[in-house]
Structures are given as C-alpha cells and as structure tokens.
Amino acid sequence: MRRADNDETTDLVSLIADGEGGAKPTFLITWSGEWCTPCMDVIKSMGAAAKSGKVQVLALNVDEDWKAMKANNYHKSYWSNVTNLYLDSDLNNSFDTYFTTSTAPVILFFDEQGHIQYMDASYSLRSHMFIDYFGKEFIWEDSEGLNTYAWNYYLEQTEDNPIPETDEEMARAMEFVKRSISLDANYNNTDTYAALLYLSGQYTEALKKAKEAIDLAKESGTDYETTNELIQKIIEKM
C-alpha cells in the first residue's frame, strides 16, 4: 500500500500498531472509484465516528487507476478523520489477492490485539451499528449517525399507545436526536424529533417541530411529504 499524502509505502501492521505491543482499534474500508458513492457513504459515516477517538479509519482505494484517483484528489472532498491509502499493484503485496474493485467495499475491524473482530462486504455499514460495542460516545460527534439511530427506533415502534420519555429506549432516542440537532440542525433530524415527540404523546410540541422541519426542507429543496403525513396524524390525536 501507499499513503495518499506522501506516496510512501506502508503496511497494515505498522498502521495499526500502538507502539506498546498492542494495536489501535481500526476499521479498514476499501473503495473502488468515483462511481462508488455507496463505498464513500460508508467511509464518511465511519470517519465521523472516528472523531470520538475510539477508533482509526483507513480508507484503501483499490481502483486499477489509483494514480489518477490520487491525482484528482477525489477522496479529500468527501470525508475527514480518515487515513487515505492506495493499493499499488506494482508493489506485489498480499492485498492484491483479497481486495479488488469487484469486492469493494470490504470492511475489516481490528481490535486492540490486532485480531479481526468484524468483516463484511456491504454498503449498509454505518456508525450507529456499533453503539453496543463502543458505547454512545462512538457516535457523539456524528450528527447523521445519531439521527439514524433515533429514526430507526421510531420506525420499529407501533403507534397504539404513547411511549413516555422515561422509557429507557425512548429516552436514548430522544437524547440522540437532540444531540444530532445541536451538531447540525437540518430537515432530517428535525423531522425525526417531531416523529419522536408524536410517538411520546407530546402532540403540541410535535406539531411545532414538524412545521420547523418543513421550513428547513423548503430551504434545502428537500421533499417533505412524509412530514405532511405526520402532521395529519398529529392533528388526529389532538
């Protein structure tokens, strides 16, 4: 492999070594080219989680024309907190056997002992999926990850009876969406907050937030039909 910032050759062992005989918890994620937006979404999510300091993220480009990818500086426009690497086939290293453009993204997670604890080849990987492993601090600086967790909680619930904010899972979802909004208030997380307020029976506040979400959607040109549907449900309950 080569580092994108200085073209120096490197290897995985030295990248994850902590200098004390152990390893830094590390996600290695491959991506294959400018066309692979889903690959980059995975890296963007995990890069945001890397702000927590609990892991490092290595993004390994495996495109056959990796020199052009580096020359275009494409990767730096889309994510931060990530060490960018390139697979140089001229180096004849072992990665050639396992990582190709046809198998990106490949995700590997190495623990503090340098052992692989997680491996997948999926576009669906997101930071919130690792809360149980790392704790909520893992996504505390990741506005999108926090909102996704809260939204998924909402989708999993039925609307037969209001869920009080004192409910442990509801309280966590509320905490996460509020934190998401504090980091980056936008249509998605404001709409999620409105949905959770509705789910908890706080209909007046839910209506207020839903209208705020629509205002944000209009500013960004985002479709807000689902929020209109939520408003109708709120009005029926009031």
Backbone bond lengths (Angstrom), bond angles and torsions (degrees), N, CA, C in turn:
res aa  C-N    CA-C-N  psi(-1)  N-CA   C-N-CA  omega(-1)  CA-C   N-CA-C  phi
1 M - - - 1.468 - - 1.519 109.80 -
2 R 1.325 114.97 158.99 1.457 121.20 172.54 1.524 109.26 -126.99
3 R 1.308 115.48 147.94 1.463 120.64 173.94 1.523 108.83 -78.63
4 A 1.315 116.47 139.71 1.458 119.63 -178.97 1.526 112.05 -72.20
5 D 1.346 116.64 -27.64 1.456 118.46 -173.97 1.521 113.86 -77.82
6 N 1.358 117.28 -25.84 1.469 117.88 -177.11 1.532 114.20 -140.88
7 D 1.330 117.97 3.27 1.463 123.58 178.87 1.527 114.09 68.07
8 E 1.306 118.53 6.91 1.454 120.32 179.91 1.528 110.14 -71.90
9 T 1.336 116.32 144.38 1.459 119.98 175.40 1.522 108.89 -74.85
10 T 1.309 115.65 149.78 1.453 120.50 179.58 1.518 108.32 -152.14
11 D 1.330 116.38 173.97 1.459 120.43 178.18 1.518 108.63 -138.38
12 L 1.310 114.93 162.06 1.458 120.64 -174.33 1.524 112.24 -63.65
13 V 1.318 117.60 -38.79 1.470 120.68 -177.70 1.524 110.65 -59.12
14 S 1.322 116.93 -46.62 1.461 119.40 -178.52 1.526 111.49 -70.40
15 L 1.318 117.21 -30.36 1.458 120.18 -179.45 1.519 112.58 -69.51
16 I 1.319 116.99 -35.25 1.467 118.58 -177.20 1.523 112.94 -98.39
17 A 1.321 119.26 -7.96 1.468 121.02 -179.44 1.525 110.35 -65.36
18 D 1.331 116.75 137.26 1.463 120.61 -179.54 1.525 113.13 -94.84
19 G 1.335 116.95 0.11 1.457 120.82 179.03 1.509 114.39 84.45
20 E 1.322 116.73 -2.21 1.465 121.10 -178.48 1.526 111.33 -124.33
21 G 1.306 116.09 22.66 1.461 119.92 179.22 1.513 114.14 89.27
22 G 1.315 116.81 -3.23 1.463 120.76 178.41 1.507 110.38 -114.16
23 A 1.321 115.53 -158.27 1.459 120.51 -178.51 1.522 110.18 -136.21
24 K 1.325 115.55 154.86 1.457 120.96 173.26 1.526 107.90 -84.52
25 P 1.327 117.86 133.16 1.467 118.29 173.98 1.525 109.36 -53.94
26 T 1.327 116.65 126.41 1.467 120.52 -168.06 1.516 111.95 -140.20
27 F 1.325 115.61 132.30 1.459 121.68 167.50 1.522 107.93 -100.39
28 L 1.311 116.40 127.29 1.464 122.54 171.92 1.522 107.28 -109.57
29 I 1.327 116.67 122.12 1.466 121.05 -176.70 1.526 108.79 -127.44
30 T 1.313 116.91 124.47 1.460 120.08 177.54 1.526 110.16 -89.86
31 W 1.331 115.41 151.03 1.459 120.76 172.83 1.512 107.69 -144.30
32 S 1.320 115.92 158.99 1.460 117.47 -164.68 1.511 116.05 -120.52
33 G 1.307 119.88 -9.60 1.452 117.91 179.84 1.511 113.23 163.24
34 E 1.319 115.76 174.67 1.454 121.17 -177.74 1.529 112.21 -60.70
35 W 1.316 115.95 -28.40 1.463 120.01 -178.27 1.523 112.31 -73.87
36 C 1.339 117.66 -17.70 1.467 120.59 -172.31 1.527 111.32 -89.47
37 T 1.318 115.80 66.13 1.464 120.79 178.20 1.531 112.16 -56.72
38 P 1.342 119.92 -40.60 1.468 119.45 177.48 1.527 112.94 -59.72
39 C 1.336 117.19 -36.79 1.471 119.60 176.15 1.515 110.03 -59.62
40 M 1.310 115.64 -45.09 1.459 120.25 -175.84 1.520 111.92 -71.24
41 D 1.326 117.31 -29.05 1.465 120.00 174.54 1.527 110.97 -63.93
42 V 1.334 115.73 -38.91 1.462 120.05 176.77 1.525 109.99 -62.14
43 I 1.328 116.42 -47.70 1.468 120.43 -178.53 1.521 111.09 -64.93
44 K 1.316 117.37 -39.96 1.460 121.28 178.95 1.524 110.71 -59.88
45 S 1.321 116.92 -44.06 1.465 121.06 -179.69 1.518 111.69 -64.86
46 M 1.322 116.73 -47.29 1.455 119.68 -178.63 1.528 111.00 -70.99
47 G 1.341 116.89 -31.47 1.455 119.70 175.79 1.514 111.69 -64.55
48 A 1.329 116.90 -38.14 1.462 120.26 176.93 1.523 110.46 -63.65
49 A 1.333 116.26 -38.83 1.465 120.35 178.41 1.525 111.52 -67.56
50 A 1.325 116.90 -27.42 1.467 120.52 -179.94 1.522 111.86 -64.91
51 K 1.334 117.72 -17.27 1.464 120.67 175.10 1.522 111.23 -59.82
52 S 1.319 116.62 -23.26 1.466 121.06 -179.44 1.518 112.31 -66.88
53 G 1.337 117.22 -21.29 1.460 121.05 -176.59 1.510 113.40 81.45
54 K 1.334 117.52 1.41 1.461 120.61 -178.55 1.522 112.85 -82.21
55 V 1.323 117.16 -22.01 1.463 121.14 -179.52 1.523 109.19 -143.44
56 Q 1.318 115.56 164.80 1.452 120.54 165.15 1.521 107.49 -114.21
57 V 1.315 115.78 153.62 1.455 121.06 -178.90 1.519 108.79 -121.27
58 L 1.327 116.16 127.44 1.454 123.12 176.22 1.528 108.10 -110.65
59 A 1.311 116.51 123.08 1.464 121.11 177.11 1.522 108.10 -104.88
60 L 1.314 115.94 117.73 1.464 121.39 -175.07 1.525 109.89 -109.89
61 N 1.322 116.80 111.42 1.457 120.41 177.55 1.525 109.64 -80.27
62 V 1.329 116.33 126.83 1.463 120.95 -177.06 1.526 111.58 -115.70
63 D 1.323 116.39 19.62 1.453 120.25 179.36 1.527 110.17 -67.52
64 E 1.306 116.45 144.29 1.464 119.73 179.58 1.531 111.50 -63.04
65 D 1.321 116.06 -30.03 1.461 120.32 179.37 1.529 109.37 -104.06
66 W 1.320 116.00 54.05 1.457 120.56 -174.32 1.527 111.90 -64.37
67 K 1.318 118.61 -29.18 1.464 120.84 179.63 1.531 110.39 -63.42
68 A 1.315 116.39 -40.04 1.461 119.78 178.03 1.517 110.74 -67.59
69 M 1.328 116.70 -38.21 1.456 120.68 177.88 1.525 110.20 -59.64
70 K 1.311 115.81 -44.36 1.463 119.82 179.59 1.525 110.82 -67.61
71 A 1.329 117.13 -42.85 1.459 121.11 -178.64 1.524 111.53 -60.46
72 N 1.332 116.51 -35.48 1.460 121.16 179.72 1.521 112.51 -78.95
73 N 1.334 116.22 -7.27 1.469 121.19 177.96 1.529 111.26 55.99
74 Y 1.318 115.21 31.39 1.457 120.32 -171.03 1.526 112.83 -62.36
75 H 1.305 116.54 -44.02 1.460 121.01 -172.63 1.522 113.40 -61.88
76 K 1.325 118.07 -35.10 1.458 120.10 -172.65 1.522 113.02 -70.48
77 S 1.298 117.70 -11.13 1.460 120.63 179.84 1.525 112.47 -84.61
78 Y 1.315 117.52 -8.44 1.456 118.52 -168.35 1.526 116.10 -121.50
79 W 1.321 118.55 -18.37 1.462 117.05 178.09 1.520 110.38 -154.29
80 S 1.326 115.00 160.93 1.456 121.48 179.22 1.523 108.14 -130.45
81 N 1.344 115.67 176.94 1.461 121.83 179.99 1.531 112.05 59.31
82 V 1.323 116.04 29.79 1.458 121.20 -176.52 1.527 109.12 -130.80
83 T 1.337 116.60 137.96 1.453 121.33 172.43 1.519 108.34 -88.80
84 N 1.305 116.79 118.82 1.464 121.36 -174.70 1.521 110.80 -94.47
85 L 1.334 114.75 129.41 1.459 122.53 -177.32 1.521 109.92 -128.44
86 Y 1.325 115.74 159.27 1.454 121.45 178.62 1.517 109.89 -132.37
87 L 1.302 115.35 137.40 1.453 121.15 179.22 1.529 108.98 -87.88
88 D 1.307 116.08 106.71 1.459 121.66 -179.72 1.519 108.10 -94.77
89 S 1.322 116.92 106.91 1.463 120.75 -176.64 1.524 112.41 -64.14
90 D 1.323 117.46 -19.96 1.470 120.22 178.21 1.525 112.28 -68.12
91 L 1.329 116.09 -18.40 1.458 119.43 -179.90 1.523 112.08 -79.47
92 N 1.344 116.37 -14.19 1.465 121.10 176.24 1.521 111.93 56.06
93 N 1.330 115.46 52.10 1.464 118.85 -179.15 1.525 111.28 -101.44
94 S 1.301 115.05 171.11 1.468 120.56 -172.97 1.516 113.05 -66.56
95 F 1.331 118.71 -21.95 1.457 120.15 -179.37 1.526 111.55 -62.22
96 D 1.326 116.95 -27.61 1.462 119.85 -179.84 1.522 111.98 -55.62
97 T 1.314 115.89 -31.63 1.456 120.89 -177.04 1.518 111.86 -71.09
98 Y 1.328 116.95 -30.69 1.458 120.37 -170.40 1.524 114.63 -109.35
99 F 1.328 117.79 -29.85 1.448 120.12 -173.27 1.520 111.05 -114.97
100 T 1.311 116.22 117.34 1.460 122.04 176.82 1.516 108.60 -135.01
101 T 1.312 116.40 170.65 1.459 119.37 179.84 1.521 112.25 -62.62
102 S 1.311 116.86 -23.54 1.466 119.48 -178.28 1.524 112.03 -80.47
103 T 1.335 117.74 -9.48 1.462 120.08 -178.88 1.523 111.81 -122.32
104 A 1.317 117.60 29.24 1.458 120.66 175.66 1.535 109.01 -102.62
105 P 1.325 118.69 140.40 1.452 123.39 1.96 1.525 112.93 -86.97
106 V 1.298 115.44 143.79 1.463 122.18 167.76 1.525 106.65 -109.57
107 I 1.322 116.95 131.83 1.459 121.38 -177.91 1.523 109.27 -118.25
108 L 1.315 116.36 126.49 1.464 122.37 175.55 1.519 108.26 -124.14
109 F 1.340 116.19 138.33 1.464 120.07 173.67 1.522 109.30 -119.50
110 F 1.336 115.39 123.13 1.459 122.52 178.43 1.529 108.79 -104.30
111 D 1.331 117.04 131.35 1.458 120.43 -179.68 1.531 111.39 -85.46
112 E 1.348 116.14 -170.03 1.458 121.10 -176.21 1.522 113.55 -65.53
113 Q 1.297 117.96 -15.52 1.461 121.60 176.09 1.536 111.96 -96.84
114 G 1.319 115.86 -0.76 1.450 119.81 -178.70 1.508 113.46 82.57
115 H 1.343 117.13 11.75 1.455 121.44 179.75 1.525 110.17 -89.85
116 I 1.311 116.28 144.89 1.463 120.59 176.48 1.524 109.45 -74.54
117 Q 1.336 115.96 118.25 1.455 121.58 179.24 1.528 112.77 -105.31
118 Y 1.321 116.02 -15.46 1.460 119.75 -177.58 1.520 108.51 -151.94
119 M 1.317 115.75 136.58 1.462 120.28 176.34 1.526 108.48 -145.90
120 D 1.323 115.82 136.09 1.463 119.64 -178.85 1.524 108.49 -156.12
121 A 1.305 115.63 163.93 1.465 122.54 172.86 1.517 106.08 -134.93
122 S 1.323 115.07 80.60 1.459 119.46 -171.51 1.518 110.68 -147.50
123 Y 1.325 116.10 146.16 1.455 121.22 175.32 1.527 111.86 -82.20
124 S 1.324 117.79 -8.27 1.465 120.59 -170.94 1.527 113.96 -89.37
125 L 1.322 118.71 -4.87 1.462 120.93 -178.53 1.525 110.61 -61.44
126 R 1.347 115.75 131.11 1.453 121.38 175.80 1.526 109.21 -142.92
127 S 1.307 115.39 158.93 1.460 120.89 -173.08 1.529 113.22 -58.35
128 H 1.349 118.07 -38.76 1.458 120.35 -174.41 1.529 112.76 -63.79
129 M 1.333 117.43 -15.32 1.458 120.64 -178.74 1.528 112.10 -71.50
130 F 1.344 117.48 -10.79 1.460 120.95 -175.27 1.525 112.99 -112.49
131 I 1.326 117.56 16.71 1.460 120.69 -179.38 1.524 111.35 -61.73
132 D 1.318 117.71 -42.56 1.464 120.57 -178.65 1.525 111.42 -63.46
133 Y 1.323 117.05 -28.54 1.465 121.34 -178.65 1.528 111.27 -82.58
134 F 1.337 116.99 -44.95 1.462 121.11 -173.25 1.522 114.24 -102.52
135 G 1.335 117.71 -18.89 1.456 120.38 -172.99 1.525 110.51 94.07
136 K 1.320 115.15 165.59 1.473 119.53 -174.66 1.524 112.10 -64.71
137 E 1.337 117.32 -22.97 1.466 119.63 179.63 1.524 111.90 -59.35
138 F 1.324 115.61 -24.01 1.462 120.63 -177.65 1.522 111.96 -60.06
139 I 1.331 117.54 -34.24 1.462 120.23 -178.46 1.530 112.05 -113.75
140 W 1.312 117.74 13.09 1.463 120.98 -173.05 1.522 113.27 -64.66
141 E 1.332 118.03 -22.65 1.461 121.93 177.21 1.531 111.69 -104.73
142 D 1.311 117.07 10.46 1.463 123.16 -174.99 1.524 108.86 -111.53
143 S 1.328 116.65 93.16 1.465 120.60 -175.92 1.521 112.23 -58.61
144 E 1.321 116.27 -44.28 1.466 119.97 -178.23 1.525 111.49 -66.96
145 G 1.320 116.86 -40.62 1.463 120.29 178.93 1.519 112.33 -64.60
146 L 1.311 116.55 -41.25 1.464 121.15 177.66 1.518 111.08 -61.92
147 N 1.327 115.82 -44.38 1.465 119.56 179.85 1.519 111.73 -66.42
148 T 1.329 116.89 -39.90 1.466 119.91 -179.85 1.519 110.66 -61.63
149 Y 1.332 116.44 -41.96 1.467 119.92 178.09 1.531 109.84 -59.89
150 A 1.334 117.10 -47.61 1.465 121.02 -178.45 1.528 111.46 -64.51
151 W 1.323 117.30 -41.44 1.463 121.28 -179.37 1.519 111.05 -65.89
152 N 1.324 116.79 -41.53 1.465 120.13 178.08 1.526 110.91 -62.19
153 Y 1.327 116.27 -37.46 1.472 119.37 176.24 1.529 109.80 -60.55
154 Y 1.327 116.80 -45.98 1.459 120.27 179.67 1.526 111.42 -59.23
155 L 1.317 117.30 -43.74 1.460 121.09 -177.85 1.527 112.36 -64.49
156 E 1.312 116.62 -26.82 1.458 120.72 -177.08 1.528 113.27 -81.24
157 Q 1.340 117.46 -9.25 1.459 120.77 -174.34 1.524 112.46 -95.69
158 T 1.320 115.18 156.80 1.461 121.13 169.86 1.522 107.49 -95.73
159 E 1.309 116.81 164.60 1.462 120.29 -176.28 1.526 112.00 -110.84
160 D 1.321 117.75 22.80 1.463 120.80 -176.20 1.521 111.63 -67.08
161 N 1.330 116.42 -45.08 1.460 121.30 -178.71 1.520 109.19 -135.24
162 P 1.349 117.32 142.32 1.465 119.99 178.52 1.532 111.29 -59.41
163 I 1.311 116.13 142.97 1.467 121.73 176.90 1.518 107.75 -101.92
164 P 1.332 118.64 117.64 1.466 119.86 -177.14 1.528 112.24 -65.51
165 E 1.326 115.62 152.43 1.463 119.97 179.10 1.515 111.80 -64.86
166 T 1.325 116.95 -17.69 1.465 120.50 178.28 1.527 112.11 -75.20
167 D 1.335 117.13 -15.72 1.450 120.18 174.74 1.533 108.53 -60.96
168 E 1.329 116.79 132.55 1.461 120.98 -171.69 1.529 112.85 -58.16
169 E 1.322 117.37 -46.19 1.461 119.95 -178.10 1.526 111.79 -70.88
170 M 1.339 116.37 -37.94 1.458 119.52 176.12 1.521 110.51 -64.31
171 A 1.330 116.06 -41.79 1.463 120.04 179.79 1.526 111.07 -60.45
172 R 1.325 116.46 -39.86 1.463 119.26 179.15 1.528 110.69 -67.50
173 A 1.318 116.63 -43.70 1.466 119.91 178.87 1.524 110.79 -60.24
174 M 1.331 116.82 -42.80 1.463 121.47 177.83 1.527 110.71 -62.69
175 E 1.324 115.80 -45.31 1.457 120.66 179.56 1.530 110.96 -58.95
176 F 1.317 115.53 -42.78 1.455 120.05 -177.15 1.524 111.94 -68.44
177 V 1.322 117.80 -43.03 1.464 118.76 -177.21 1.536 110.35 -70.95
178 K 1.315 117.32 -34.05 1.466 119.25 176.58 1.526 110.54 -65.25
179 R 1.330 116.06 -40.75 1.457 119.96 177.22 1.531 110.30 -64.65
180 S 1.329 116.59 -40.69 1.458 121.16 178.10 1.522 110.68 -58.15
181 I 1.315 116.49 -45.18 1.462 121.35 -179.82 1.523 110.89 -65.18
182 S 1.328 117.03 -38.26 1.466 120.04 -179.80 1.530 110.99 -65.18
183 L 1.326 117.39 -29.42 1.463 121.30 178.68 1.523 111.89 -81.15
184 D 1.336 116.22 -39.05 1.465 120.28 -175.91 1.517 109.15 -162.94
185 A 1.316 116.95 91.06 1.464 120.71 -179.50 1.522 109.51 -70.31
186 N 1.322 117.12 122.71 1.463 121.68 179.97 1.526 109.60 -148.23
187 Y 1.313 115.36 178.63 1.462 119.54 -177.71 1.529 111.83 -59.38
188 N 1.325 117.27 -45.64 1.464 120.36 -173.32 1.521 112.36 -61.14
189 N 1.342 117.41 -51.11 1.466 117.19 -176.32 1.532 112.61 -75.86
190 T 1.326 117.70 -27.79 1.461 119.08 176.14 1.526 110.26 -69.51
191 D 1.324 116.49 -37.60 1.463 121.21 175.41 1.530 110.61 -64.94
192 T 1.336 116.65 -40.62 1.468 120.22 177.00 1.522 110.83 -61.46
193 Y 1.320 116.40 -43.39 1.468 120.33 179.27 1.527 110.14 -60.84
194 A 1.329 117.00 -43.26 1.464 120.30 178.07 1.523 110.69 -60.53
195 A 1.324 117.08 -41.46 1.466 121.29 -179.46 1.528 111.15 -64.80
196 L 1.333 117.26 -39.76 1.462 120.43 179.23 1.531 110.99 -69.63
197 L 1.321 116.65 -38.36 1.468 119.49 176.26 1.529 110.18 -62.00
198 Y 1.311 116.25 -41.22 1.466 120.40 175.81 1.520 110.74 -61.64
199 L 1.322 116.16 -44.76 1.462 121.09 -178.82 1.527 111.50 -62.89
200 S 1.328 116.92 -30.14 1.464 120.73 -178.78 1.528 112.83 -90.66
201 G 1.336 117.05 2.19 1.461 120.51 176.28 1.511 114.58 86.66
202 Q 1.325 117.96 9.55 1.468 121.52 179.95 1.532 108.67 -93.77
203 Y 1.316 115.17 72.82 1.452 120.70 -167.02 1.525 113.94 -68.98
204 T 1.327 117.76 -37.63 1.465 119.64 179.59 1.525 110.58 -64.01
205 E 1.335 116.50 -46.46 1.458 120.55 178.80 1.538 111.01 -67.26
206 A 1.315 115.63 -35.69 1.463 119.65 179.43 1.525 110.53 -62.98
207 L 1.336 116.49 -42.82 1.460 120.74 179.46 1.529 110.69 -63.10
208 K 1.319 115.63 -41.65 1.465 120.38 179.19 1.529 110.84 -60.88
209 K 1.331 116.39 -46.29 1.465 120.06 -178.16 1.528 111.32 -69.31
210 A 1.306 116.52 -35.17 1.468 119.43 178.64 1.524 110.52 -62.88
211 K 1.325 116.38 -39.91 1.469 119.71 178.04 1.531 110.80 -67.87
212 E 1.334 116.56 -36.05 1.461 120.17 175.62 1.532 110.22 -63.15
213 A 1.319 115.34 -40.64 1.468 119.94 179.33 1.527 110.70 -61.64
214 I 1.323 117.00 -42.04 1.460 120.46 179.58 1.523 111.07 -64.15
215 D 1.340 116.64 -39.92 1.468 119.80 177.33 1.528 110.41 -60.20
216 L 1.332 116.65 -41.67 1.464 120.80 178.90 1.530 110.85 -67.39
217 A 1.329 116.11 -37.11 1.466 119.91 178.63 1.526 110.64 -64.35
218 K 1.305 116.82 -40.48 1.467 120.51 179.49 1.525 110.65 -64.12
219 E 1.331 116.09 -38.12 1.465 120.10 179.43 1.525 111.74 -64.67
220 S 1.339 115.64 -36.70 1.471 119.90 -175.66 1.527 113.30 -97.47
221 G 1.329 117.19 -2.62 1.455 120.42 -179.03 1.516 113.19 72.74
222 T 1.327 116.77 29.76 1.463 122.64 -177.70 1.526 110.36 -94.89
223 D 1.317 116.38 141.47 1.464 120.57 176.70 1.533 109.51 -67.96
224 Y 1.319 117.33 135.90 1.468 121.01 -176.19 1.530 112.23 -129.39
225 E 1.329 116.88 27.46 1.450 120.46 -179.27 1.531 111.69 -59.83
226 T 1.330 117.35 -38.68 1.469 119.68 -179.36 1.528 110.98 -65.05
227 T 1.325 117.23 -30.69 1.468 119.71 177.37 1.524 110.33 -71.95
228 N 1.323 116.70 -36.58 1.472 119.06 173.89 1.523 110.71 -59.73
229 E 1.327 116.36 -40.39 1.462 120.60 178.11 1.519 110.78 -64.62
230 L 1.346 115.80 -39.34 1.462 119.65 177.60 1.524 110.68 -63.38
231 I 1.318 117.46 -41.10 1.468 121.07 179.07 1.523 110.87 -59.89
232 Q 1.325 117.20 -40.67 1.461 120.23 178.12 1.525 111.22 -62.24
233 K 1.316 116.39 -40.04 1.463 119.76 178.56 1.528 111.13 -67.41
234 I 1.320 116.20 -37.61 1.465 119.93 178.12 1.518 110.43 -64.13
235 I 1.313 116.33 -45.97 1.480 120.61 -178.72 1.524 110.44 -61.27
236 E 1.313 117.82 -38.63 1.462 121.41 178.93 1.525 111.96 -62.80
237 K 1.340 116.46 -28.06 1.471 120.62 -178.91 1.524 112.85 -87.20
238 M 1.313 117.39 -17.87 1.469 120.64 -174.70 1.524 111.72 -81.05
